[in-house]
Amino acid sequence: MTAPVVTALRPRGSGRVAVELDAGPWRVVPLEAVLVAGLTVGGELDRPRARTLGRELRRLEAREAALRALSRRDHTRASLERRLAERGTSTALRRDTVAAAERAGLVDDARFASGRAAVLAGRGAGDAMIEEDLGRHGVPEQTIRDALERLEPESERAAAVVAARGRSAKTVRFLAGKGFREETLEPFVAELSDEG
């Protein structure tokens, strides 16, 4: 059986090409994939070219999925890999895609951790809640510790909440529910015990 012959390559919008095989429409693919696969009018779409084209289409699809995800919100390395895995992207291709996004500065776990920690702290979260949230996003432990160190100390954040809400058992329960550590809450509990 002979390989199909590329009979036309027609531009279709921004960076897309309609490929005709044996005088019939076949697919519309990215121009980059056509160039990488070496498709030319009159050339055969033999098995090696078809494999190269398939690999390039999967690579471009993974890249586009990563860019779409990153355009919506910041991601960690782990969360972007999870997103690509959900789409069925192979392990090697996921790693390559995420590594390329890191090299381009689109993925940065330290930047993500610092920004997310600051937002959560601003919403009244304690260190334990922030740590758990960052861990759920796949931030490495040392990066989490570094992000927490850049925040205003937890004791000062707790004191600000107490000043705003009032010194009461209800406020201490609120702080505990927001992930403030026991050692941070102990002075407030002791003061309430002394008053009561």
Secondary structure, 3 states (H helix, E strand, C coil): CCCCEEEEEEECCCCEEEEEECCEEEEEEEHHHHHHHCCCCCCECCHHHHHHHHHHHHHHHHHHHHHHHHHHCCCCHHHHHHHHHHCCCCHHHHHHHHHHHHHCCCCCHHHHHHHHHHHHHHCCCCHHHHHHHHHHCCCCHHHHHHHHHHCCCHHHHHHHHHHHHCCCHHHHHHHHHCCCCHHHHHHHHHHHHHHC
